Amino acid sequence: MQTNKKNLIILFATMVVVMLGFGIIIPILPFYVESMGASGRDLGLLMAVYALMQLIFAPVWGGISDKIGRKPILVAGILGNALTQLLMGLSTQLWMLFAARILAGVLASATLPTAMAYIGDSTSEENRSGGMGIIGAAMGVGMVLGPGVGGSLAAINLSMPFYLAAILSMVVLAFVVWMLPESLPEEYRTEKGGKIQGPNFGAMWRALFGPLGFLMLMSFLISFGLTNFEGIFGLYALERYGYTPFQVGMILMGIGVTAAVVQGVAAGKAAKRWGESRVLEAALFISAIGFGLMLTATNMPSVALTSSFFIIGNALMRPVLAAMISQKSTRSEQGVALGLHNSFMSLGRVIGPTWAGFMFDFNISLPYISGGIVMVIALILTVVWIARGGDKTPHKAAESVVIAAE
């Protein structure tokens, strides 16, 4: 048991550093792009290519770890994170940023699925949820601290946050190499010649037309809304308010704390009191209003307040939606259903910032206007779905999900 605790601490530190590196980029990237004379479209695409590479390569890395073990893949992912952070810091042209972001998506995407698989290998069933929760908490800590650290260090030099992330990656790499044992014994590994599975886009398409199709669509729209806001916020704050990376980082760190509190405390209590369906409706309404309110903000306190209002709605939706998908699935098929849910979330992280970047070049307010319209449409669809009893109809989710995944 002591060994397991040590392993969990190392995995926790690893995911904090990886997500810290991701969070660091958010307030800095707009200023990098602006200094190179690039546009909102370029910023959106820089955010999108990272998410696209993750969508494609995360399941590939997971499959490879089933064949050769978890530790080599963790090492590759952490080393890749260090290398790409260094490349980001050294970038002086836009093509260099794109190359570093694409490589980051390919290599750093090895860490999360492999860390979760490591937990699955090395914990008992009764302790597994707690282990997965530690990984989730580590991601939250990294995402909360990242924008603040990035914004603060960028006030000294725009490249410094990337160098710090690279150094921290090498520190946790040393712990993984010398102190983390392999969790997957040889006898439990898949055949060396077996096929490595990538993302199943066919399953995603079929799932849209199955009993869980509406909830999968909501998964995409919620992720689209968040990344539509997040992907362009730094450039919006620079163009409209003249904010520095430090100011953007502080706002995003406050938003991260708000999201963590809402997801960890408020979402569960609200769902118990009013039910998941009503909370989903309310959260969509809050998000739609939040997009509009952000356009009325005129100073730092009002920007922080209106942004947090939007985030409250989005943060309420994510755990509630996952719970609804889980409830409509049999126990044996929850993994498949939630895997599809994560795939649709990833697709939203690709399309959201891309859309926001293109809209920004037409008018800096368009990303938030269009985001609000999408949330209103999602709210109307949800009201109709609930009115027709879609939230209460028991689905044979096990059968439908298996068919979709085949």
Buried (B, 14 or more C-beta within 10 A) or exposed (E): EEEBEBBBBBBBBBBBBBBBBBBBBBBBBBBBBBEBEBBBBBBBBBBBBBBBBBBBBBBBBBBBBBBBBBBBBBBBBBBBBBBBBBBBBEBEEBEBBBBBBBBBBBBBBBBBBBBBBBBBBBBEEEBBEEBBEBBBBBBBBBBBBBBBBBBBBBEEEBBBBBBBBBEBBBEBBEBBEEEBEBBBEEEEBBEEEEEEEEBBEEBBEBBBEBBBBBBBBBBBBBBBBBBBBBBBBBBBBBBBBEBBBBBBBBBBBBBBBBBBEBBBEBBBEBBEEEBBBBBBBBBBBBBBBBBBBBBEBEEBEEBBBBBBBBBBBBBBBBBBBBBBBBEBBBEEBBEBBBBBBBBBBBBBBBBBBBBBBBBBBEEBBBBBBBBBEBBBEBBEBBBEBBEEEBBEEEBBBBEBBBEBBE
